Amino acid sequence: MARPHTTQAAHRVPAQATSGLTHDRNRTRAVTGRHATGMATLAPDLQVLAGDEDFFRHFGGTSAELCGRNLFDLLDPSAPAVLREHFLRLHDGRRTRFTERVVGYRSGGRVFSGELTGTAVQGPSDALSAIVVLVKPDDEKAEDDSMAQRRNLLSPLEAQILEGVATGASTVQMAAKLYLSRQGVEYHVGSMLRKMKAPNRAALVSRAYAAGMLTVGTWPARVRPDFVK
């Protein structure tokens, strides 16, 4: 296991509390042949206290840059509300472990999707002492292949419509702005739903962010040029 990077304020986490998680991560490495799962220790307030090289690599930063930040600062704002509820239940002692899908930030405005597992670490008084998290991105090679296949996926008009959908514009609003009929807008939205295998507009936007098609940290969101024909 890579040597953890820590801040001076890092809590001392009992070795037995993380042994099962370390076993899970090592098993993942043995199966996939890649260091896919990163591990970090969080304070009860979700501040990153320590992490290994894989954790920092997934989020595209160094220990100095990421330690001390809140975990939710590293995740896309679309992180489900249920994720906060999971952490609240760990804090209250209503559960000891959970796994949830997340979308995280990489460097350069890129994002990745994957699974986050959180496990409560109790102190001597049975109060929550820390939270150990495992972050396992979806298979990186498959993600890279998928990204390559999706390059130049959209026409300029489809890109404009996707940007409209991402900002919550209605069909009528997009039709007026782009000088299209309502049926024309719906046709192009339907085409993108099929291309992205998304069941509805919300899923279309989520998958577009996960694929790195939409810019992160800017509003309104824009389709990145390398995804436009």
Backbone bond lengths (Angstrom), bond angles and torsions (degrees), N, CA, C in turn:
res aa  C-N    CA-C-N  psi(-1)  N-CA   C-N-CA  omega(-1)  CA-C   N-CA-C  phi
1 M - - - 1.467 - - 1.514 109.44 -
2 A 1.309 117.16 137.30 1.459 121.22 179.54 1.515 109.92 -62.77
3 R 1.333 116.20 144.01 1.460 121.01 -179.54 1.521 109.51 -65.29
4 P 1.354 118.68 127.36 1.463 120.16 -178.51 1.517 111.57 -65.23
5 H 1.326 115.93 147.07 1.453 122.73 171.60 1.521 106.35 -97.69
6 T 1.311 118.53 137.11 1.456 120.43 -174.15 1.509 111.09 -132.61
7 T 1.332 114.88 160.77 1.449 121.72 168.60 1.511 107.74 -96.95
8 Q 1.331 117.33 166.35 1.448 120.31 179.45 1.515 111.52 -63.96
9 A 1.338 117.01 -26.28 1.454 120.78 -176.71 1.519 112.50 -88.90
10 A 1.324 117.42 6.35 1.455 119.75 -174.66 1.517 111.37 -62.34
11 H 1.346 115.86 138.47 1.446 122.05 175.92 1.526 109.04 -73.78
12 R 1.324 116.58 153.63 1.447 120.73 172.97 1.528 107.56 -88.40
13 V 1.329 116.78 115.41 1.456 121.61 -176.54 1.514 109.41 -99.19
14 P 1.343 118.42 127.79 1.458 120.81 -179.85 1.517 111.20 -55.92
15 A 1.341 115.68 138.65 1.465 119.81 -177.46 1.511 111.58 -60.90
16 Q 1.353 117.66 -37.72 1.456 119.14 -177.88 1.518 112.24 -66.47
17 A 1.335 116.72 -21.59 1.462 119.79 -178.63 1.511 111.79 -71.16
18 T 1.331 117.13 -26.90 1.462 120.54 -176.90 1.518 113.10 -109.41
19 S 1.327 118.12 -2.29 1.459 119.48 -175.44 1.513 111.97 -62.77
20 G 1.342 117.32 -40.30 1.457 119.85 179.33 1.507 111.79 -66.57
21 L 1.339 116.42 -37.64 1.460 120.25 178.65 1.517 110.80 -67.65
22 T 1.341 116.26 -39.34 1.457 119.69 178.11 1.515 110.56 -63.06
23 H 1.337 116.73 -39.41 1.464 120.59 177.26 1.519 110.38 -62.21
24 D 1.351 117.14 -43.89 1.463 120.66 179.01 1.519 110.67 -59.54
25 R 1.336 116.50 -43.24 1.457 119.88 -177.18 1.521 110.94 -68.90
26 N 1.344 117.16 -42.28 1.457 119.81 178.93 1.522 111.25 -63.76
27 R 1.341 116.65 -35.80 1.457 120.03 177.46 1.522 110.06 -65.03
28 T 1.335 116.95 -39.58 1.462 120.54 177.22 1.515 110.75 -61.43
29 R 1.338 116.61 -42.66 1.456 119.97 179.78 1.519 111.03 -63.61
30 A 1.329 116.68 -39.79 1.458 120.02 -178.65 1.517 111.13 -64.83
31 V 1.327 116.46 -36.65 1.459 120.75 -177.43 1.514 111.44 -76.96
32 T 1.339 116.99 -43.76 1.458 120.20 -173.18 1.514 113.73 -90.52
33 G 1.350 117.00 -20.56 1.452 119.42 -178.04 1.514 112.38 74.50
34 R 1.326 118.85 13.79 1.456 121.89 179.21 1.526 108.15 -139.90
35 H 1.328 115.70 155.48 1.454 120.19 179.04 1.521 108.03 -82.83
36 A 1.341 116.08 74.66 1.459 120.09 -170.38 1.518 112.96 -82.98
37 T 1.325 118.26 -29.56 1.459 120.54 -171.70 1.520 110.96 -105.10
38 G 1.331 116.16 123.66 1.451 121.22 176.97 1.519 110.40 -100.16
39 M 1.320 116.71 151.79 1.459 121.23 -178.37 1.522 109.87 -127.55
40 A 1.340 115.88 140.92 1.460 120.92 178.47 1.518 109.66 -145.70
41 T 1.323 115.49 157.37 1.458 122.68 175.29 1.517 108.84 -109.42
42 L 1.334 116.00 130.86 1.455 122.06 179.54 1.520 109.96 -113.21
43 A 1.320 116.50 148.32 1.456 121.24 169.14 1.526 107.98 -72.84
44 P 1.336 118.53 164.48 1.470 119.94 178.45 1.525 113.45 -55.34
45 D 1.356 117.62 -26.65 1.470 120.00 178.28 1.526 111.99 -87.36
46 L 1.352 117.13 10.78 1.468 125.49 175.67 1.521 113.54 75.49
47 Q 1.318 117.77 15.82 1.459 121.06 172.92 1.523 109.19 -74.08
48 V 1.330 116.69 134.26 1.460 120.82 178.98 1.526 108.98 -72.16
49 L 1.335 115.85 119.05 1.457 121.00 -179.54 1.522 112.22 -98.78
50 A 1.315 116.52 -38.19 1.462 121.16 -176.35 1.513 108.84 -156.66
51 G 1.323 115.79 157.92 1.454 119.83 178.14 1.508 110.71 -162.90
52 D 1.316 116.13 166.96 1.458 119.19 176.41 1.528 109.89 -100.05
53 E 1.320 115.68 176.84 1.464 120.21 -174.77 1.527 112.12 -60.77
54 D 1.337 116.84 -36.98 1.461 119.79 -178.66 1.526 111.22 -65.00
55 F 1.330 116.71 -41.14 1.462 120.33 179.55 1.523 110.42 -59.41
56 F 1.331 116.56 -49.09 1.462 119.64 -178.45 1.525 111.35 -67.67
57 R 1.335 116.93 -33.98 1.465 119.97 178.48 1.523 110.70 -64.32
58 H 1.340 116.74 -42.21 1.459 119.58 -179.05 1.527 111.31 -59.79
59 F 1.338 116.25 -38.06 1.461 119.71 -176.81 1.527 112.70 -94.84
60 G 1.331 116.85 5.91 1.457 121.03 171.52 1.506 115.28 66.40
61 G 1.345 117.77 33.83 1.454 120.33 179.55 1.513 111.22 -141.99
62 T 1.319 115.92 177.32 1.457 121.84 176.85 1.518 109.33 -100.35
63 S 1.326 116.03 169.44 1.464 119.56 178.08 1.525 110.57 -60.71
64 A 1.336 116.81 -38.57 1.466 120.18 -179.93 1.523 111.38 -64.54
65 E 1.337 116.64 -32.86 1.461 120.81 -178.07 1.523 112.77 -80.50
66 L 1.334 117.35 -32.73 1.462 120.21 -171.49 1.522 114.20 -102.82
67 C 1.331 118.34 -30.51 1.460 119.35 177.79 1.532 109.14 -65.41
68 G 1.311 115.56 134.84 1.455 121.02 -177.26 1.513 113.29 98.09
69 R 1.331 117.20 -12.51 1.466 120.22 178.73 1.522 110.03 -91.15
70 N 1.316 116.17 154.21 1.456 121.20 176.35 1.520 109.28 -75.23
71 L 1.316 116.88 140.73 1.463 120.38 -178.25 1.523 111.65 -54.76
72 F 1.331 117.40 -38.57 1.460 119.94 -177.24 1.529 112.09 -67.81
73 D 1.340 118.00 -17.54 1.463 120.28 173.64 1.525 111.06 -68.08
74 L 1.334 116.69 -22.00 1.458 121.80 -176.87 1.519 112.23 -94.55
75 L 1.334 116.68 -5.82 1.456 121.39 -177.28 1.518 110.42 -108.51
76 D 1.322 115.77 153.07 1.457 120.81 177.67 1.528 109.45 -63.45
77 P 1.347 118.15 143.36 1.468 120.41 179.22 1.519 113.53 -57.54
78 S 1.335 116.81 -16.74 1.460 119.65 178.22 1.521 112.39 -76.84
79 A 1.352 117.59 2.60 1.465 120.49 178.51 1.523 109.26 -50.79
80 P 1.324 117.34 129.15 1.466 119.61 -174.09 1.521 112.72 -61.23
81 A 1.344 114.69 145.30 1.461 119.88 178.62 1.518 110.96 -58.98
82 V 1.340 116.08 -27.61 1.456 119.29 -179.57 1.525 111.10 -63.19
83 L 1.352 117.76 -25.07 1.461 120.00 178.93 1.526 110.54 -64.16
84 R 1.324 116.65 -42.31 1.468 119.89 176.91 1.527 110.48 -64.03
85 E 1.322 115.84 -36.54 1.461 119.69 178.43 1.527 110.70 -65.37
86 H 1.332 117.01 -38.35 1.463 120.54 176.98 1.532 110.51 -58.73
87 F 1.334 116.35 -47.63 1.463 119.71 -179.06 1.531 111.08 -65.85
88 L 1.322 117.06 -36.47 1.462 120.39 178.07 1.524 110.25 -62.64
89 R 1.321 116.64 -39.42 1.464 119.90 179.53 1.522 111.73 -68.90
90 L 1.340 116.75 -34.36 1.464 118.80 173.50 1.525 109.80 -63.05
91 H 1.320 115.90 -43.59 1.462 121.41 -177.58 1.521 111.12 -63.92
92 D 1.337 116.40 -38.95 1.466 120.85 -177.76 1.523 113.30 -84.75
93 G 1.323 117.02 -5.05 1.454 120.09 -179.85 1.516 114.07 80.52
94 R 1.342 117.23 12.70 1.463 119.90 -179.78 1.518 112.29 -79.48
95 R 1.323 116.89 -15.48 1.454 120.94 173.04 1.517 108.07 -155.60
96 T 1.327 116.49 165.82 1.461 120.39 -176.37 1.522 113.07 -116.14
97 R 1.334 117.39 -12.35 1.467 119.52 -175.33 1.524 109.50 -159.06
98 F 1.326 116.69 148.56 1.464 121.10 175.03 1.520 109.14 -153.25
99 T 1.320 116.23 162.22 1.464 123.35 172.61 1.516 107.85 -134.84
100 E 1.346 116.68 133.56 1.463 120.92 -177.30 1.525 109.57 -145.36
101 R 1.330 116.47 149.39 1.459 121.90 175.19 1.525 109.94 -75.55
102 V 1.346 116.54 140.03 1.460 121.02 179.44 1.525 109.60 -140.67
103 V 1.326 115.10 163.68 1.469 123.08 169.96 1.518 106.41 -121.36
104 G 1.338 116.86 123.33 1.457 121.01 -176.48 1.513 112.15 -115.49
105 Y 1.345 115.36 161.02 1.456 121.94 178.35 1.524 110.71 -87.11
106 R 1.321 116.01 138.30 1.456 122.15 164.71 1.529 107.53 -107.11
107 S 1.318 116.39 -178.19 1.460 119.71 175.91 1.521 109.55 -73.95
108 G 1.315 116.44 161.10 1.452 121.19 176.32 1.511 114.64 70.29
109 G 1.339 117.50 20.50 1.452 120.36 178.24 1.511 114.73 79.20
110 R 1.334 118.00 5.05 1.458 120.89 178.80 1.525 110.07 -81.78
111 V 1.319 115.34 158.77 1.454 120.63 177.63 1.520 109.09 -130.72
112 F 1.322 116.09 164.23 1.458 121.07 174.26 1.518 108.26 -140.86
113 S 1.313 116.50 155.01 1.455 121.15 175.52 1.522 108.64 -113.33
114 G 1.314 116.37 154.17 1.455 119.95 -179.52 1.515 111.29 176.84
115 E 1.331 115.54 -163.66 1.459 121.77 -178.81 1.518 110.69 -111.83
116 L 1.319 115.65 140.37 1.460 122.09 174.10 1.520 108.25 -118.89
117 T 1.326 116.48 126.39 1.460 122.24 176.59 1.518 108.71 -112.98
118 G 1.317 116.77 128.03 1.457 121.64 178.50 1.517 110.50 -115.07
119 T 1.325 116.73 137.75 1.463 122.19 179.40 1.521 109.36 -131.99
120 A 1.330 116.46 129.63 1.461 121.71 -179.03 1.524 110.73 -75.83
121 V 1.330 115.64 140.56 1.463 122.43 174.17 1.522 107.02 -117.81
122 Q 1.323 116.69 117.54 1.458 121.11 -176.77 1.519 111.32 -93.05
123 G 1.330 115.09 145.63 1.448 121.04 176.62 1.517 111.40 -88.54
124 P 1.339 117.72 -174.63 1.466 121.77 -177.98 1.527 113.65 -57.67
125 S 1.336 117.52 -31.02 1.465 120.67 -178.33 1.520 112.26 -91.89
126 D 1.336 117.19 13.21 1.462 123.76 -178.31 1.528 112.95 69.14
127 A 1.332 117.45 6.22 1.461 120.26 174.29 1.524 108.76 -82.03
128 L 1.325 116.28 157.04 1.457 120.19 179.93 1.521 109.95 -64.54
129 S 1.327 116.39 122.84 1.456 121.74 -179.73 1.521 111.68 -97.60
130 A 1.324 116.05 -38.58 1.462 121.37 -178.69 1.522 108.30 -165.07
131 I 1.319 115.89 170.97 1.458 122.31 175.70 1.521 107.69 -128.60
132 V 1.306 116.53 127.27 1.460 121.32 175.73 1.524 107.98 -98.67
133 V 1.327 116.67 128.75 1.462 120.56 -179.62 1.521 110.31 -118.92
134 L 1.318 114.86 142.36 1.457 123.03 170.64 1.517 107.59 -111.69
135 V 1.316 117.13 130.99 1.462 122.21 178.50 1.520 108.00 -117.54
136 K 1.322 116.10 115.23 1.464 121.60 -177.99 1.526 109.36 -119.12
137 P 1.334 117.65 98.52 1.464 119.68 176.71 1.522 110.92 -63.15
138 D 1.325 115.19 154.85 1.456 118.81 171.88 1.524 107.83 -58.00
139 D 1.317 116.17 152.74 1.460 121.25 -173.49 1.519 111.19 -43.07
140 E 1.332 116.59 121.91 1.457 120.94 -172.99 1.520 112.50 -64.84
141 K 1.327 117.24 -38.94 1.460 118.90 179.85 1.520 110.23 -66.59
142 A 1.351 115.58 -43.13 1.461 118.64 179.00 1.516 110.24 -63.12
143 E 1.362 115.67 -37.68 1.461 119.30 179.00 1.515 110.74 -65.01
144 D 1.354 116.95 -42.36 1.455 120.10 179.43 1.521 111.00 -64.57
145 D 1.364 116.61 -41.02 1.457 120.23 178.45 1.518 110.52 -63.28
146 S 1.349 115.52 -42.11 1.455 120.02 179.82 1.520 110.57 -63.30
147 M 1.341 116.13 -41.58 1.459 119.84 178.77 1.522 110.33 -61.57
148 A 1.342 116.73 -42.54 1.457 120.06 -178.76 1.523 110.82 -63.95
149 Q 1.341 116.20 -39.44 1.453 120.00 -179.47 1.524 111.38 -67.03
150 R 1.343 115.99 -27.54 1.455 119.38 -175.70 1.522 113.12 -91.55
151 R 1.337 117.49 -2.97 1.454 119.15 176.26 1.525 109.11 -59.82
152 N 1.313 116.21 142.95 1.463 121.42 179.79 1.523 111.75 55.74
153 L 1.329 115.80 34.83 1.455 120.08 -176.16 1.520 112.15 -75.68
154 L 1.324 118.05 -35.08 1.457 121.69 -170.25 1.526 112.42 -106.88
155 S 1.319 114.78 146.58 1.459 119.50 169.55 1.529 107.41 -77.78
156 P 1.333 118.27 162.85 1.471 119.55 178.09 1.526 112.48 -55.83
157 L 1.335 117.04 -38.00 1.463 119.87 179.59 1.525 110.87 -67.86
158 E 1.334 116.53 -42.36 1.465 119.53 178.24 1.525 110.47 -62.40
159 A 1.325 116.74 -37.39 1.463 120.19 178.63 1.527 110.59 -61.62
160 Q 1.323 116.98 -42.23 1.461 120.37 178.53 1.529 111.12 -64.41
161 I 1.317 115.83 -39.15 1.466 119.18 179.84 1.524 110.56 -69.12
162 L 1.329 117.27 -40.39 1.462 119.87 177.47 1.526 110.56 -61.78
163 E 1.324 116.99 -40.50 1.464 120.23 177.01 1.525 110.50 -61.89
164 G 1.333 116.26 -38.57 1.458 119.70 177.56 1.515 111.87 -65.29
165 V 1.330 116.56 -43.86 1.465 120.61 178.47 1.528 110.03 -61.32
166 A 1.339 116.52 -40.55 1.468 121.08 -178.04 1.522 112.21 -65.23
167 T 1.333 117.16 -27.36 1.467 120.24 179.56 1.525 112.16 -93.19
168 G 1.338 116.78 1.32 1.457 120.25 177.72 1.508 114.68 85.26
169 A 1.332 117.70 14.86 1.466 120.45 179.53 1.527 110.21 -67.92
170 S 1.313 116.05 144.53 1.463 120.93 178.91 1.522 110.26 -81.64
171 T 1.324 115.67 167.32 1.462 120.50 177.11 1.526 110.85 -59.05
172 V 1.329 116.76 -42.66 1.469 121.03 -179.78 1.525 110.63 -62.67
173 Q 1.335 117.12 -43.56 1.463 120.60 -179.65 1.524 111.32 -63.75
174 M 1.342 117.05 -43.38 1.463 119.73 179.66 1.522 111.10 -67.57
175 A 1.329 116.89 -37.65 1.465 120.24 179.30 1.528 110.64 -61.78
176 A 1.335 116.70 -43.07 1.463 120.54 -179.82 1.526 111.28 -67.06
177 K 1.317 116.72 -40.53 1.464 120.60 -177.25 1.521 111.81 -70.07
178 L 1.336 116.91 -37.26 1.464 121.02 -174.08 1.528 112.99 -100.48
179 Y 1.336 116.80 4.34 1.465 121.95 179.54 1.529 111.43 58.19
180 L 1.322 114.73 46.16 1.456 121.81 177.45 1.520 109.30 -119.64
181 S 1.318 115.82 163.36 1.457 119.37 170.43 1.526 108.46 -79.46
182 R 1.322 116.39 163.31 1.460 119.79 176.41 1.524 110.32 -60.65
183 Q 1.337 115.80 -38.35 1.461 119.75 179.23 1.534 110.92 -64.75
184 G 1.344 115.80 -35.33 1.464 119.42 178.62 1.520 111.66 -64.66
185 V 1.333 116.22 -42.56 1.466 120.00 177.86 1.526 110.03 -62.79
186 E 1.331 116.29 -46.48 1.464 120.11 -178.95 1.526 111.27 -62.70
187 Y 1.331 116.70 -34.84 1.468 120.06 178.26 1.527 110.31 -61.27
188 H 1.328 116.80 -47.17 1.460 120.32 -177.50 1.531 111.42 -70.80
189 V 1.331 117.02 -36.50 1.466 119.30 175.78 1.528 109.63 -62.39
190 G 1.328 116.20 -44.67 1.461 120.16 178.96 1.515 112.30 -61.39
191 S 1.335 116.50 -38.24 1.458 120.67 178.06 1.522 111.01 -62.28
192 M 1.341 116.86 -42.44 1.465 119.87 179.37 1.524 111.73 -70.06
193 L 1.324 116.89 -34.83 1.465 119.55 176.45 1.525 110.38 -59.95
194 R 1.327 116.21 -40.60 1.468 119.66 179.58 1.526 111.06 -70.32
195 K 1.329 116.87 -42.38 1.462 120.18 -179.88 1.525 111.58 -61.77
196 M 1.329 115.93 -41.53 1.461 120.84 -176.70 1.523 112.63 -90.96
197 K 1.340 115.82 -1.45 1.470 121.20 -178.91 1.524 110.48 54.03
198 A 1.326 114.93 46.27 1.467 121.61 -179.51 1.528 109.30 -107.43
199 P 1.328 118.39 137.63 1.463 120.73 -177.54 1.523 114.39 -77.97
200 N 1.337 117.96 -20.94 1.459 120.57 -177.54 1.530 109.58 -157.24
201 R 1.327 116.26 179.14 1.469 120.41 -176.01 1.524 112.37 -65.18
202 A 1.329 116.97 -39.56 1.467 119.59 179.94 1.521 110.76 -61.68
203 A 1.328 116.30 -42.97 1.465 120.28 178.76 1.525 110.68 -67.16
204 L 1.335 117.01 -34.28 1.459 120.90 177.88 1.527 110.54 -60.54
205 V 1.323 116.60 -46.54 1.467 120.69 179.67 1.526 110.48 -64.88
206 S 1.331 116.62 -43.33 1.462 120.61 179.84 1.520 111.07 -59.92
207 R 1.326 116.83 -44.39 1.463 120.23 -178.78 1.527 111.43 -70.87
208 A 1.315 116.45 -32.44 1.461 119.46 177.04 1.525 110.58 -65.40
209 Y 1.336 117.18 -41.24 1.467 120.42 176.20 1.524 110.28 -64.77
210 A 1.338 116.63 -45.37 1.464 120.60 -177.79 1.521 111.72 -62.47
211 A 1.339 117.16 -31.64 1.460 121.39 179.69 1.523 112.46 -83.74
212 G 1.337 117.06 -3.56 1.455 120.10 -179.58 1.509 113.82 79.82
213 M 1.338 117.51 14.45 1.460 120.98 -177.59 1.521 112.23 -75.09
214 L 1.337 116.75 -32.27 1.460 121.42 -178.00 1.522 110.18 -104.21
215 T 1.317 116.29 142.06 1.457 120.38 178.87 1.522 110.05 -66.13
216 V 1.325 115.92 145.77 1.461 122.35 -179.89 1.522 108.67 -109.06
217 G 1.326 116.42 139.24 1.460 120.49 176.79 1.511 114.32 86.51
218 T 1.331 117.99 6.31 1.464 121.33 176.49 1.523 108.96 -126.61
219 W 1.314 116.19 151.22 1.462 120.95 177.65 1.519 109.08 -139.78
220 P 1.324 117.50 131.56 1.465 125.53 -1.93 1.525 112.15 -71.68
221 A 1.321 115.80 156.12 1.461 120.67 179.93 1.524 109.92 -65.73
222 R 1.315 115.63 147.11 1.460 121.69 178.67 1.525 109.61 -125.62
223 V 1.332 116.20 146.32 1.458 120.71 174.68 1.520 108.14 -74.40
224 R 1.325 116.40 131.16 1.459 120.07 179.83 1.528 109.99 -66.97
225 P 1.334 118.00 139.23 1.470 121.97 -173.97 1.519 114.42 -56.14
226 D 1.352 117.96 -31.84 1.462 118.60 -176.51 1.519 112.72 -74.16
227 F 1.337 118.05 0.36 1.455 121.29 174.68 1.529 111.52 -106.49
228 V 1.323 116.52 9.43 1.464 120.96 -178.65 1.519 109.11 -115.17
229 K 1.316 116.53 135.07 1.467 120.86 -179.47 1.518 110.64 -63.66
